[in-house]
Amino acid sequence: MKVNFIDSVHPVLSTRLTVAGHTCEDLSEYSGEELLEQLRDSEGLVVRSRLMLNGTVLAHAPKLKFIARCGAGMENIDRAYCAEHGIRLYSSPEGNRDAVAEHTVGMLLALMNKLPKADREVRKGIWDRKTNTGNELGGSNVGIIGFGQMGTAFAQRLLGFDVKVLAYDKYRKGFENEMVEEVTLEDLLDRSDVVSLHLPLTEETEHLADANFFARCTKSVWFINTARGPLVDTGALLDAIDNGKVRGACLDVLEFEERSLQGLKVGKRDSILQRLRASDHVLLSPHVAGLTTESYFKLANVLADKILNDYADGKL
């Protein structure tokens, strides 16, 4: 097969596909009409988030058999079109679940212990122990919304912290074990001290965390989003911080990101973005929870496993 790489990924994927007899071509430097022209003979596409693969784009690849997303989210791919045209879809959340889980724990502990503020002050010669007193995670109820690869990995990382893990997943049932209690969303929001989102971005989940969501939290919670920015209505989150419903928030992703996930867009909601940047109760990182040296390799290697399992020896 001819496999075109729309984005740069770890070379282990192209190496393994080439050894298996497939032809790999790097199109990461192409864009616009030039890129579309290159798709006419594509039988496989490897992508990250640079390109929106809607029906118009995919129509330029009539021979396409599969799309491999090097990552977890599939929101940049027209799944209905792919289903209609028999195009198989692959993703590799197994490749960066550990990175996301560790980043989530790291952000939460840093926020609860005021580490960014303390670091800035000590560097300026300020030795303020009183206002930099933190909070302990132990004894808390941690609520996880979305118990797939990322949510499960986060729960595993919490095992040593003496917390109670509560999890809700609309599409998974029967996953309760000694590590986690399966609950309804209402129960999770009623009991949790920490609420963490681990959901894909869909029409159903966009702005899931809105004013009503935060109003339903019984306790003043620590809130985390390392999934996709548009899951959260940022204005509602900031209001919830102001009125005490949220003690602090860890955001690795923002609803102000470009669809490519490569930066922030300028728009009519700039005032909310500025308000977010000015908040001392929010810890931010630039959509890097799933990006580590190790995950860069694992994301591509997992895809190689999946593709070669299906296409070895002419199985498909």
C-alpha positions as CSV (number, residue, x, y, z in Angstrom):
1,M,0.0,0.0,0.0
2,K,1.0,3.6,-0.5
3,V,0.8,5.4,2.9
4,N,1.1,9.2,3.0
5,F,2.2,11.0,6.2
6,I,0.3,14.3,6.5
7,D,2.0,15.1,9.8
8,S,5.4,14.3,11.2
9,V,5.4,11.4,13.6
10,H,8.1,9.1,15.1
11,P,9.9,7.3,12.3
12,V,9.2,3.9,13.9
13,L,5.9,3.9,12.1
14,S,7.2,4.5,8.6
15,T,10.1,2.1,9.3
16,R,7.9,-0.8,10.3
17,L,5.5,-0.2,7.4
18,T,8.3,-0.1,4.9
19,V,9.8,-3.3,6.3
20,A,6.4,-4.9,5.8
21,G,6.5,-4.0,2.2
22,H,4.4,-0.8,2.1
23,T,5.5,2.5,0.5
24,C,5.6,5.5,2.8
25,E,5.7,9.1,1.6
26,D,6.2,12.3,3.7
27,L,3.7,15.0,2.8
28,S,4.2,17.1,6.0
29,E,5.6,20.0,4.0
30,Y,2.7,20.1,1.6
31,S,-0.4,22.2,2.0
32,G,-3.5,23.5,0.2
33,E,-4.1,22.3,-3.4
34,E,-0.6,20.9,-3.6
35,L,-1.4,18.5,-0.7
36,L,-4.8,17.5,-2.1
37,E,-3.2,16.6,-5.4
38,Q,-0.9,14.2,-3.6
39,L,-3.8,12.2,-2.1
40,R,-5.1,10.7,-5.3
41,D,-3.1,7.5,-4.9
42,S,-3.1,7.4,-1.1
43,E,-4.3,4.1,0.3
44,G,-3.4,5.0,3.9
45,L,-3.1,8.4,5.6
46,V,-1.2,9.1,8.9
47,V,-2.3,12.3,10.5
48,R,-2.2,14.3,13.8
49,S,-4.2,17.5,13.9
50,R,-2.8,19.8,11.2
51,L,-5.6,19.0,8.6
52,M,-9.4,18.7,8.9
53,L,-10.2,15.6,7.0
54,N,-13.8,16.4,5.9
55,G,-15.6,14.9,3.0
56,T,-14.3,17.5,0.6
57,V,-10.7,16.6,1.4
58,L,-11.3,12.9,1.6
59,A,-12.9,12.9,-1.8
60,H,-9.4,13.6,-3.3
61,A,-8.3,10.2,-2.0
62,P,-10.6,7.7,-3.8
63,K,-8.3,4.7,-3.1
64,L,-8.1,5.3,0.7
65,K,-8.4,2.3,2.9
66,F,-7.4,3.7,6.3
67,I,-6.7,6.8,8.3
68,A,-4.3,6.5,11.3
69,R,-4.5,9.3,13.8
70,C,-1.3,9.5,15.8
71,G,-3.0,10.4,19.1
72,A,-6.4,9.9,20.8
73,G,-8.9,12.5,19.5
74,M,-10.6,11.9,16.2
75,E,-12.6,15.2,15.9
76,N,-10.6,16.3,12.9
77,I,-11.9,13.3,10.8
78,D,-15.3,13.0,9.2
79,R,-16.2,9.6,10.6
80,A,-19.5,9.4,8.9
81,Y,-17.8,9.8,5.5
82,C,-15.3,7.1,6.4
83,A,-18.0,4.7,7.5
84,E,-19.9,5.3,4.3
85,H,-16.8,4.7,2.1
86,G,-15.4,1.8,4.1
87,I,-12.3,3.6,5.4
88,R,-10.9,2.1,8.5
89,L,-9.9,4.4,11.4
90,Y,-7.1,3.9,13.8
91,S,-6.0,6.0,16.8
92,S,-3.4,5.4,19.5
93,P,-4.6,6.6,23.0
94,E,-2.6,3.7,24.5
95,G,0.5,5.6,23.4
96,N,0.1,8.7,25.5
97,R,-2.3,7.7,28.3
98,D,0.6,7.4,30.7
99,A,1.9,10.9,29.8
100,V,-1.6,12.4,30.2
101,A,-2.1,10.7,33.5
102,E,1.2,11.8,35.0
103,H,0.7,15.4,33.7
104,T,-2.7,15.5,35.2
105,V,-1.4,14.4,38.6
106,G,1.5,16.9,38.3
107,M,-0.7,19.8,37.5
108,L,-3.1,19.0,40.3
109,L,-0.4,18.7,42.9
110,A,1.3,21.9,41.7
111,L,-1.9,23.9,41.9
112,M,-2.9,22.5,45.3
113,N,0.5,23.3,46.7
114,K,0.8,26.7,45.0
115,L,4.1,25.7,43.5
116,P,4.1,28.1,40.6
117,K,3.4,31.1,42.9
118,A,6.0,30.0,45.4
119,D,8.7,29.5,42.7
120,R,8.1,32.9,41.3
121,E,8.3,34.6,44.7
122,V,11.4,32.8,45.9
123,R,13.2,33.8,42.7
124,K,12.3,37.4,43.5
125,G,13.7,37.0,47.0
126,I,10.2,36.7,48.7
127,W,10.1,34.1,51.5
128,D,6.4,33.9,52.2
129,R,5.5,30.6,53.9
130,K,2.1,31.7,55.1
131,T,0.3,32.5,51.8
132,N,2.1,29.6,50.1
133,T,0.6,27.0,52.5
134,G,-0.9,24.2,50.3
135,N,-3.6,21.6,50.5
136,E,-3.2,17.8,50.7
137,L,-4.8,15.5,48.1
138,G,-5.1,12.6,50.6
139,G,-8.6,12.0,51.9
140,S,-10.3,13.6,48.9
141,N,-12.9,12.2,46.5
142,V,-11.5,12.4,43.0
143,G,-14.2,12.3,40.3
144,I,-13.2,11.2,36.8
145,I,-15.6,11.9,33.9
146,G,-14.8,9.6,31.0
147,F,-13.2,6.3,32.0
148,G,-11.4,5.2,28.9
149,Q,-7.6,5.0,28.4
150,M,-6.8,8.4,29.9
151,G,-9.3,8.2,32.8
152,T,-8.2,4.7,33.7
153,A,-4.5,5.7,33.7
154,F,-5.2,8.7,35.8
155,A,-7.1,6.6,38.4
156,Q,-4.1,4.2,38.5
157,R,-1.7,7.0,39.3
158,L,-3.9,8.0,42.3
159,L,-3.6,4.7,44.0
160,G,-0.9,5.9,46.4
161,F,-2.6,9.1,47.5
162,D,-5.2,7.7,49.9
163,V,-8.1,9.1,47.8
164,K,-11.5,7.7,46.8
165,V,-11.8,7.5,43.0
166,L,-15.3,8.0,41.6
167,A,-15.8,7.5,37.8
168,Y,-18.7,8.2,35.4
169,D,-18.8,7.1,31.8
170,K,-21.9,7.4,29.7
171,Y,-20.8,4.7,27.3
172,R,-19.1,2.2,29.7
173,K,-20.7,0.2,32.4
174,G,-19.5,-2.5,34.8
175,F,-16.0,-1.2,35.3
176,E,-16.1,-0.8,39.1
177,N,-13.3,-2.5,40.9
178,E,-11.1,-2.1,44.0
179,M,-9.6,1.0,42.4
180,V,-12.7,2.9,41.4
181,E,-16.4,3.3,42.3
182,E,-18.7,3.6,39.3
183,V,-21.2,6.3,39.9
184,T,-23.8,8.5,38.1
185,L,-22.8,12.0,37.0
186,E,-25.0,13.5,39.7
187,D,-23.4,11.4,42.4
188,L,-19.9,12.4,41.1
189,L,-20.7,16.1,41.2
190,D,-22.3,15.7,44.6
191,R,-19.4,13.9,46.3
192,S,-16.2,15.0,44.5
193,D,-13.5,17.3,45.8
194,V,-11.6,17.0,42.5
195,V,-13.3,16.8,39.1
196,S,-11.2,15.7,36.0
197,L,-12.4,15.5,32.4
198,H,-11.2,12.7,30.2
199,L,-13.6,12.9,27.2
200,P,-13.5,13.1,23.5
201,L,-14.8,16.3,21.8
202,T,-18.2,15.7,20.2
203,E,-21.4,17.7,19.7
204,E,-22.6,16.1,22.9
205,T,-19.6,17.0,25.1
206,E,-18.9,20.5,23.8
207,H,-19.4,22.9,26.8
208,L,-20.3,20.0,29.0
209,A,-18.7,22.0,31.9
210,D,-21.0,25.0,31.8
211,A,-22.6,27.2,34.4
212,N,-25.1,24.5,35.2
213,F,-22.4,21.9,35.6
214,F,-20.5,23.9,38.1
215,A,-23.7,24.8,40.0
216,R,-24.4,21.1,40.5
217,C,-21.1,20.6,42.3
218,T,-22.0,20.4,46.0
219,K,-18.4,21.1,47.2
220,S,-15.9,23.7,46.1
221,V,-13.9,21.6,43.7
222,W,-10.5,21.5,42.1
223,F,-11.2,21.2,38.4
224,I,-9.0,19.7,35.7
225,N,-9.2,19.5,31.9
226,T,-6.5,17.7,30.0
227,A,-8.8,16.4,27.2
228,R,-10.1,19.1,24.8
229,G,-10.6,22.8,25.4
230,P,-14.2,23.1,24.1
231,L,-15.4,20.7,26.8
232,V,-15.3,23.8,29.1
233,D,-17.2,27.1,28.9
234,T,-14.3,29.2,30.1
235,G,-16.4,32.1,31.1
236,A,-18.6,29.8,33.3
237,L,-15.5,28.3,34.8
238,L,-14.1,31.7,35.7
239,D,-17.5,32.7,37.2
240,A,-17.4,29.5,39.3
241,I,-14.0,30.4,40.6
242,D,-15.2,33.9,41.5
243,N,-18.3,32.6,43.3
244,G,-16.3,29.8,45.1
245,K,-17.8,26.8,43.4
246,V,-14.3,26.0,42.0
247,R,-11.2,26.4,44.2
248,G,-8.8,26.3,41.3
249,A,-8.4,24.8,37.8
250,C,-5.7,23.0,35.8
251,L,-6.1,23.5,32.1
252,D,-3.8,21.9,29.6
253,V,-6.3,22.6,26.8
254,L,-8.3,25.8,26.0
255,E,-11.4,26.4,24.0
256,F,-9.5,29.2,22.3
257,E,-7.1,26.8,20.5
258,E,-7.0,26.7,16.7
259,R,-8.6,23.6,15.2
260,S,-5.1,22.4,14.4
261,L,-4.3,22.6,18.2
262,Q,-1.1,24.5,17.3
263,G,-1.9,27.8,18.9
264,L,-4.5,30.3,20.2
265,K,-6.9,32.1,17.9
266,V,-7.9,35.7,18.2
267,G,-11.6,36.4,18.4
268,K,-14.5,38.1,20.0
269,R,-14.0,36.3,23.3
270,D,-10.6,37.7,23.9
271,S,-11.8,39.4,27.1
272,I,-12.5,36.0,28.6
273,L,-9.0,34.7,27.5
274,Q,-7.4,37.8,29.1
275,R,-9.5,37.2,32.3
276,L,-8.2,33.6,32.3
277,R,-4.6,34.6,31.9
278,A,-4.9,37.0,34.8
279,S,-6.4,34.5,37.2
280,D,-4.2,33.3,40.1
281,H,-6.5,30.3,40.6
282,V,-5.7,28.7,37.2
283,L,-2.7,26.7,36.2
284,L,-2.1,26.5,32.4
285,S,0.0,24.4,30.0
286,P,0.0,24.5,26.2
287,H,-1.7,21.2,25.3
288,V,1.3,19.1,26.1
289,A,-0.1,16.6,28.6
290,G,0.2,13.8,26.1
291,L,3.6,14.9,24.7
292,T,6.6,13.3,26.2
293,T,9.8,11.8,24.7
294,E,8.4,8.4,25.5
295,S,4.9,9.0,24.1
296,Y,6.2,10.4,20.8
297,F,7.6,6.9,20.2
298,K,4.7,4.9,21.7
299,L,2.0,6.8,19.8
300,A,3.5,5.8,16.4
301,N,4.5,2.3,17.5
302,V,1.0,1.5,18.7
303,L,-0.4,2.5,15.3
304,A,2.2,0.3,13.6
305,D,0.9,-2.6,15.7
306,K,-2.7,-2.0,14.8
307,I,-2.1,-1.4,11.0
308,L,0.2,-4.3,10.5
309,N,-2.1,-6.6,12.5
310,D,-4.9,-5.8,10.1
311,Y,-2.9,-5.6,6.8
312,A,-0.4,-8.4,7.3
313,D,-0.4,-11.2,4.8
314,G,-3.3,-9.6,2.8
315,K,-5.8,-10.1,5.6
316,L,-7.7,-7.0,4.4
